[in-house]
Amino acid sequence: MRTPIRERLLDERGDVPGWVLITLMTAGLVIVIWGLAGPALSGVFDQAISRVLGF
């Protein structure tokens, strides 16, 4: 006997378009943040290395 709850549990389609959208939006945010923060982080890293090496 199939009940509505059992039908819902057996349905494995899920919300694929929602997960795809979340994945694409996350990737987009990472690219934007990396583009904005990359040069600043590179400068901080270079400054830290120059202090450690004594340049």
N, CA, C and O atoms as a CHARMM CRD file, in Angstrom:
* protein
*
  220
    1    1 MET  N      0.84100  -1.18500   0.00000 PROA 1      0.00000
    2    1 MET  CA     0.00000   0.00000   0.00000 PROA 1      0.00000
    3    1 MET  C      0.88700   1.25000   0.00000 PROA 1      0.00000
    4    1 MET  O      1.81700   1.35700   0.79900 PROA 1      0.00000
    5    2 ARG  N      0.59900   2.16700  -0.87900 PROA 2      0.00000
    6    2 ARG  CA     1.39600   3.38400  -0.98900 PROA 2      0.00000
    7    2 ARG  C      0.63600   4.54800  -0.37800 PROA 2      0.00000
    8    2 ARG  O     -0.46600   4.88600  -0.80900 PROA 2      0.00000
    9    3 THR  N      1.22900   5.14100   0.61100 PROA 3      0.00000
   10    3 THR  CA     0.62600   6.30000   1.26000 PROA 3      0.00000
   11    3 THR  C      1.31100   7.55700   0.72700 PROA 3      0.00000
   12    3 THR  O      2.39600   7.46100   0.15300 PROA 3      0.00000
   13    4 PRO  N      0.71100   8.72300   0.90000 PROA 4      0.00000
   14    4 PRO  CA     1.35400   9.95600   0.43000 PROA 4      0.00000
   15    4 PRO  C      2.73400  10.18100   1.05300 PROA 4      0.00000
   16    4 PRO  O      3.64000  10.69000   0.39300 PROA 4      0.00000
   17    5 ILE  N      2.88800   9.80700   2.30200 PROA 5      0.00000
   18    5 ILE  CA     4.19400   9.99000   2.95100 PROA 5      0.00000
   19    5 ILE  C      5.21800   9.05900   2.32600 PROA 5      0.00000
   20    5 ILE  O      6.34700   9.46700   2.05500 PROA 5      0.00000
   21    6 ARG  N      4.83100   7.81400   2.09800 PROA 6      0.00000
   22    6 ARG  CA     5.75100   6.84800   1.49000 PROA 6      0.00000
   23    6 ARG  C      6.11100   7.28200   0.06600 PROA 6      0.00000
   24    6 ARG  O      7.26500   7.16200  -0.34400 PROA 6      0.00000
   25    7 GLU  N      5.13200   7.78300  -0.68600 PROA 7      0.00000
   26    7 GLU  CA     5.40300   8.27000  -2.04100 PROA 7      0.00000
   27    7 GLU  C      6.42800   9.39800  -2.01500 PROA 7      0.00000
   28    7 GLU  O      7.32700   9.45900  -2.85400 PROA 7      0.00000
   29    8 ARG  N      6.27900  10.27600  -1.05300 PROA 8      0.00000
   30    8 ARG  CA     7.20100  11.41200  -0.95100 PROA 8      0.00000
   31    8 ARG  C      8.60900  10.94600  -0.57700 PROA 8      0.00000
   32    8 ARG  O      9.59400  11.49600  -1.07000 PROA 8      0.00000
   33    9 LEU  N      8.70800   9.94700   0.28200 PROA 9      0.00000
   34    9 LEU  CA    10.01400   9.41500   0.67100 PROA 9      0.00000
   35    9 LEU  C     10.68300   8.65800  -0.46700 PROA 9      0.00000
   36    9 LEU  O     11.90800   8.68100  -0.59100 PROA 9      0.00000
   37   10 LEU  N      9.89300   7.98900  -1.29700 PROA 10     0.00000
   38   10 LEU  CA    10.45100   7.22900  -2.40700 PROA 10     0.00000
   39   10 LEU  C     10.81000   8.09800  -3.60700 PROA 10     0.00000
   40   10 LEU  O     11.56200   7.66200  -4.47900 PROA 10     0.00000
   41   11 ASP  N     10.29400   9.30000  -3.66500 PROA 11     0.00000
   42   11 ASP  CA    10.57900  10.22200  -4.75700 PROA 11     0.00000
   43   11 ASP  C     11.96900  10.82200  -4.52800 PROA 11     0.00000
   44   11 ASP  O     12.16600  11.58500  -3.58200 PROA 11     0.00000
   45   12 GLU  N     12.92900  10.48300  -5.38600 PROA 12     0.00000
   46   12 GLU  CA    14.31100  10.91400  -5.18300 PROA 12     0.00000
   47   12 GLU  C     14.73100  12.04100  -6.11900 PROA 12     0.00000
   48   12 GLU  O     15.92100  12.32800  -6.24900 PROA 12     0.00000
   49   13 ARG  N     13.78800  12.66600  -6.75500 PROA 13     0.00000
   50   13 ARG  CA    14.15700  13.73100  -7.68600 PROA 13     0.00000
   51   13 ARG  C     14.77300  14.91400  -6.97400 PROA 13     0.00000
   52   13 ARG  O     15.75400  15.47900  -7.45700 PROA 13     0.00000
   53   14 GLY  N     14.23200  15.29500  -5.85900 PROA 14     0.00000
   54   14 GLY  CA    14.76100  16.43100  -5.12300 PROA 14     0.00000
   55   14 GLY  C     14.53600  17.74400  -5.84700 PROA 14     0.00000
   56   14 GLY  O     13.72500  17.83400  -6.76800 PROA 14     0.00000
   57   15 ASP  N     15.25300  18.74000  -5.42500 PROA 15     0.00000
   58   15 ASP  CA    15.13100  20.07500  -5.99300 PROA 15     0.00000
   59   15 ASP  C     16.41300  20.39800  -6.75900 PROA 15     0.00000
   60   15 ASP  O     17.19300  21.25700  -6.34700 PROA 15     0.00000
   61   16 VAL  N     16.62000  19.70600  -7.87000 PROA 16     0.00000
   62   16 VAL  CA    17.85500  19.86200  -8.63400 PROA 16     0.00000
   63   16 VAL  C     18.06000  21.30200  -9.11200 PROA 16     0.00000
   64   16 VAL  O     19.16000  21.82700  -8.93800 PROA 16     0.00000
   65   17 PRO  N     17.07400  21.96400  -9.69900 PROA 17     0.00000
   66   17 PRO  CA    17.31900  23.34100 -10.14400 PROA 17     0.00000
   67   17 PRO  C     17.73500  24.26700  -8.99600 PROA 17     0.00000
   68   17 PRO  O     18.55100  25.16700  -9.19000 PROA 17     0.00000
   69   18 GLY  N     17.18000  24.04900  -7.81500 PROA 18     0.00000
   70   18 GLY  CA    17.57400  24.87600  -6.67200 PROA 18     0.00000
   71   18 GLY  C     19.02700  24.66200  -6.29400 PROA 18     0.00000
   72   18 GLY  O     19.74200  25.62700  -6.02200 PROA 18     0.00000
   73   19 TRP  N     19.47800  23.40500  -6.27300 PROA 19     0.00000
   74   19 TRP  CA    20.87400  23.11800  -5.93700 PROA 19     0.00000
   75   19 TRP  C     21.82500  23.64500  -7.00200 PROA 19     0.00000
   76   19 TRP  O     22.91000  24.13000  -6.68400 PROA 19     0.00000
   77   20 VAL  N     21.42400  23.55100  -8.25600 PROA 20     0.00000
   78   20 VAL  CA    22.26200  24.08700  -9.32600 PROA 20     0.00000
   79   20 VAL  C     22.39600  25.59500  -9.17200 PROA 20     0.00000
   80   20 VAL  O     23.49000  26.14200  -9.31600 PROA 20     0.00000
   81   21 LEU  N     21.29900  26.26300  -8.88300 PROA 21     0.00000
   82   21 LEU  CA    21.32800  27.71100  -8.71200 PROA 21     0.00000
   83   21 LEU  C     22.20400  28.09600  -7.52600 PROA 21     0.00000
   84   21 LEU  O     22.98900  29.04000  -7.62400 PROA 21     0.00000
   85   22 ILE  N     22.08700  27.39100  -6.42000 PROA 22     0.00000
   86   22 ILE  CA    22.91500  27.68200  -5.24200 PROA 22     0.00000
   87   22 ILE  C     24.38900  27.47200  -5.56500 PROA 22     0.00000
   88   22 ILE  O     25.22600  28.28300  -5.17000 PROA 22     0.00000
   89   23 THR  N     24.71900  26.39900  -6.27300 PROA 23     0.00000
   90   23 THR  CA    26.10800  26.12500  -6.63000 PROA 23     0.00000
   91   23 THR  C     26.66900  27.20800  -7.53900 PROA 23     0.00000
   92   23 THR  O     27.78700  27.68000  -7.33100 PROA 23     0.00000
   93   24 LEU  N     25.89800  27.60400  -8.54400 PROA 24     0.00000
   94   24 LEU  CA    26.37300  28.65500  -9.45300 PROA 24     0.00000
   95   24 LEU  C     26.52100  29.99300  -8.75200 PROA 24     0.00000
   96   24 LEU  O     27.47700  30.72400  -9.00800 PROA 24     0.00000
   97   25 MET  N     25.58800  30.32100  -7.87400 PROA 25     0.00000
   98   25 MET  CA    25.68300  31.58800  -7.15200 PROA 25     0.00000
   99   25 MET  C     26.89000  31.58800  -6.21000 PROA 25     0.00000
  100   25 MET  O     27.57300  32.60300  -6.07900 PROA 25     0.00000
  101   26 THR  N     27.15200  30.46300  -5.56100 PROA 26     0.00000
  102   26 THR  CA    28.30700  30.36900  -4.67600 PROA 26     0.00000
  103   26 THR  C     29.59700  30.52000  -5.46600 PROA 26     0.00000
  104   26 THR  O     30.50600  31.23300  -5.04200 PROA 26     0.00000
  105   27 ALA  N     29.68300  29.85900  -6.60600 PROA 27     0.00000
  106   27 ALA  CA    30.88000  29.98600  -7.44800 PROA 27     0.00000
  107   27 ALA  C     31.05700  31.42400  -7.90900 PROA 27     0.00000
  108   27 ALA  O     32.17600  31.93600  -7.93200 PROA 27     0.00000
  109   28 GLY  N     29.96500  32.07300  -8.27600 PROA 28     0.00000
  110   28 GLY  CA    30.04200  33.47600  -8.68200 PROA 28     0.00000
  111   28 GLY  C     30.52700  34.38100  -7.56600 PROA 28     0.00000
  112   28 GLY  O     31.34600  35.27200  -7.79100 PROA 28     0.00000
  113   29 LEU  N     30.02000  34.15100  -6.36300 PROA 29     0.00000
  114   29 LEU  CA    30.47000  34.96000  -5.22300 PROA 29     0.00000
  115   29 LEU  C     31.94800  34.74700  -4.92800 PROA 29     0.00000
  116   29 LEU  O     32.66100  35.70000  -4.61400 PROA 29     0.00000
  117   30 VAL  N     32.40700  33.52000  -5.02400 PROA 30     0.00000
  118   30 VAL  CA    33.82800  33.24000  -4.78600 PROA 30     0.00000
  119   30 VAL  C     34.68700  33.96300  -5.81200 PROA 30     0.00000
  120   30 VAL  O     35.71700  34.53800  -5.46400 PROA 30     0.00000
  121   31 ILE  N     34.27600  33.93700  -7.06000 PROA 31     0.00000
  122   31 ILE  CA    35.04700  34.61400  -8.11100 PROA 31     0.00000
  123   31 ILE  C     35.08600  36.11900  -7.87200 PROA 31     0.00000
  124   31 ILE  O     36.14000  36.74100  -8.00700 PROA 31     0.00000
  125   32 VAL  N     33.95700  36.70500  -7.52100 PROA 32     0.00000
  126   32 VAL  CA    33.91000  38.15500  -7.27800 PROA 32     0.00000
  127   32 VAL  C     34.75000  38.53500  -6.06500 PROA 32     0.00000
  128   32 VAL  O     35.52700  39.48800  -6.12300 PROA 32     0.00000
  129   33 ILE  N     34.59900  37.80100  -4.97600 PROA 33     0.00000
  130   33 ILE  CA    35.35900  38.11900  -3.76300 PROA 33     0.00000
  131   33 ILE  C     36.85100  37.91700  -3.99600 PROA 33     0.00000
  132   33 ILE  O     37.66600  38.72300  -3.54800 PROA 33     0.00000
  133   34 TRP  N     37.21200  36.83900  -4.69800 PROA 34     0.00000
  134   34 TRP  CA    38.62400  36.59100  -4.98900 PROA 34     0.00000
  135   34 TRP  C     39.18400  37.71200  -5.86200 PROA 34     0.00000
  136   34 TRP  O     40.31700  38.15000  -5.65800 PROA 34     0.00000
  137   35 GLY  N     38.40600  38.17300  -6.82300 PROA 35     0.00000
  138   35 GLY  CA    38.85400  39.25900  -7.69300 PROA 35     0.00000
  139   35 GLY  C     39.07600  40.55400  -6.93100 PROA 35     0.00000
  140   35 GLY  O     40.00800  41.30200  -7.22700 PROA 35     0.00000
  141   36 LEU  N     38.21900  40.82000  -5.94800 PROA 36     0.00000
  142   36 LEU  CA    38.36100  42.05500  -5.17600 PROA 36     0.00000
  143   36 LEU  C     39.44700  41.94900  -4.10300 PROA 36     0.00000
  144   36 LEU  O     40.19500  42.90200  -3.88600 PROA 36     0.00000
  145   37 ALA  N     39.53800  40.81000  -3.43700 PROA 37     0.00000
  146   37 ALA  CA    40.45700  40.66900  -2.31000 PROA 37     0.00000
  147   37 ALA  C     41.81800  40.12200  -2.72300 PROA 37     0.00000
  148   37 ALA  O     42.77200  40.22200  -1.95200 PROA 37     0.00000
  149   38 GLY  N     41.93200  39.55000  -3.91200 PROA 38     0.00000
  150   38 GLY  CA    43.18300  38.92500  -4.35200 PROA 38     0.00000
  151   38 GLY  C     44.37700  39.85500  -4.30300 PROA 38     0.00000
  152   38 GLY  O     45.39200  39.50300  -3.70100 PROA 38     0.00000
  153   39 PRO  N     44.29800  41.03200  -4.91200 PROA 39     0.00000
  154   39 PRO  CA    45.45200  41.93800  -4.88000 PROA 39     0.00000
  155   39 PRO  C     45.82600  42.38400  -3.45400 PROA 39     0.00000
  156   39 PRO  O     47.00600  42.50600  -3.12900 PROA 39     0.00000
  157   40 ALA  N     44.83600  42.61900  -2.63100 PROA 40     0.00000
  158   40 ALA  CA    45.13000  43.03200  -1.24800 PROA 40     0.00000
  159   40 ALA  C     45.80300  41.89800  -0.48200 PROA 40     0.00000
  160   40 ALA  O     46.75700  42.13100   0.25900 PROA 40     0.00000
  161   41 LEU  N     45.31300  40.67900  -0.65700 PROA 41     0.00000
  162   41 LEU  CA    45.92200  39.53500   0.02400 PROA 41     0.00000
  163   41 LEU  C     47.32800  39.27400  -0.49400 PROA 41     0.00000
  164   41 LEU  O     48.21200  38.88500   0.27000 PROA 41     0.00000
  165   42 SER  N     47.53600  39.48300  -1.77500 PROA 42     0.00000
  166   42 SER  CA    48.87200  39.31100  -2.34700 PROA 42     0.00000
  167   42 SER  C     49.84100  40.33200  -1.75500 PROA 42     0.00000
  168   42 SER  O     50.99200  40.00600  -1.46000 PROA 42     0.00000
  169   43 GLY  N     49.37500  41.55700  -1.58300 PROA 43     0.00000
  170   43 GLY  CA    50.21900  42.58800  -0.97300 PROA 43     0.00000
  171   43 GLY  C     50.56700  42.26800   0.47000 PROA 43     0.00000
  172   43 GLY  O     51.71100  42.44800   0.88600 PROA 43     0.00000
  173   44 VAL  N     49.60600  41.80200   1.22600 PROA 44     0.00000
  174   44 VAL  CA    49.84700  41.42000   2.61300 PROA 44     0.00000
  175   44 VAL  C     50.85400  40.27000   2.68000 PROA 44     0.00000
  176   44 VAL  O     51.76000  40.28200   3.51300 PROA 44     0.00000
  177   45 PHE  N     50.69400  39.28800   1.81000 PROA 45     0.00000
  178   45 PHE  CA    51.60800  38.15100   1.78200 PROA 45     0.00000
  179   45 PHE  C     53.02400  38.59000   1.42400 PROA 45     0.00000
  180   45 PHE  O     53.98500  38.17100   2.06900 PROA 45     0.00000
  181   46 ASP  N     53.15800  39.42900   0.40000 PROA 46     0.00000
  182   46 ASP  CA    54.48000  39.91500  -0.00200 PROA 46     0.00000
  183   46 ASP  C     55.14700  40.71000   1.11800 PROA 46     0.00000
  184   46 ASP  O     56.34800  40.57700   1.35200 PROA 46     0.00000
  185   47 GLN  N     54.36300  41.53500   1.80400 PROA 47     0.00000
  186   47 GLN  CA    54.90300  42.32500   2.90200 PROA 47     0.00000
  187   47 GLN  C     55.35100  41.40800   4.05000 PROA 47     0.00000
  188   47 GLN  O     56.40700  41.64300   4.63700 PROA 47     0.00000
  189   48 ALA  N     54.58800  40.39600   4.37200 PROA 48     0.00000
  190   48 ALA  CA    54.95700  39.47200   5.43700 PROA 48     0.00000
  191   48 ALA  C     56.22800  38.69800   5.08400 PROA 48     0.00000
  192   48 ALA  O     57.09500  38.51600   5.93900 PROA 48     0.00000
  193   49 ILE  N     56.34600  38.24900   3.85300 PROA 49     0.00000
  194   49 ILE  CA    57.54000  37.52100   3.43500 PROA 49     0.00000
  195   49 ILE  C     58.76100  38.43500   3.45900 PROA 49     0.00000
  196   49 ILE  O     59.84000  38.01500   3.87700 PROA 49     0.00000
  197   50 SER  N     58.60300  39.66500   3.01900 PROA 50     0.00000
  198   50 SER  CA    59.75000  40.59000   3.03300 PROA 50     0.00000
  199   50 SER  C     60.19000  40.89900   4.44800 PROA 50     0.00000
  200   50 SER  O     61.38100  41.10000   4.68400 PROA 50     0.00000
  201   51 ARG  N     59.26800  40.94500   5.39900 PROA 51     0.00000
  202   51 ARG  CA    59.65000  41.17600   6.80200 PROA 51     0.00000
  203   51 ARG  C     60.37700  39.97400   7.38100 PROA 51     0.00000
  204   51 ARG  O     61.33500  40.12600   8.13900 PROA 51     0.00000
  205   52 VAL  N     59.92300  38.78400   7.02400 PROA 52     0.00000
  206   52 VAL  CA    60.55400  37.57100   7.53500 PROA 52     0.00000
  207   52 VAL  C     61.96500  37.42600   6.95400 PROA 52     0.00000
  208   52 VAL  O     62.89600  37.05700   7.66900 PROA 52     0.00000
  209   53 LEU  N     62.12200  37.71400   5.66900 PROA 53     0.00000
  210   53 LEU  CA    63.41200  37.56200   5.02300 PROA 53     0.00000
  211   53 LEU  C     64.32700  38.76100   5.25900 PROA 53     0.00000
  212   53 LEU  O     65.52100  38.67900   4.97100 PROA 53     0.00000
  213   54 GLY  N     63.80400  39.86500   5.77100 PROA 54     0.00000
  214   54 GLY  CA    64.59500  41.05000   6.08900 PROA 54     0.00000
  215   54 GLY  C     64.92000  41.92900   4.89600 PROA 54     0.00000
  216   54 GLY  O     65.93900  42.61900   4.90100 PROA 54     0.00000
  217   55 PHE  N     64.08100  41.91900   3.88100 PROA 55     0.00000
  218   55 PHE  CA    64.31000  42.79100   2.71000 PROA 55     0.00000
  219   55 PHE  C     63.77400  44.16200   2.97900 PROA 55     0.00000
  220   55 PHE  O     63.86800  45.04000   2.12100 PROA 55     0.00000
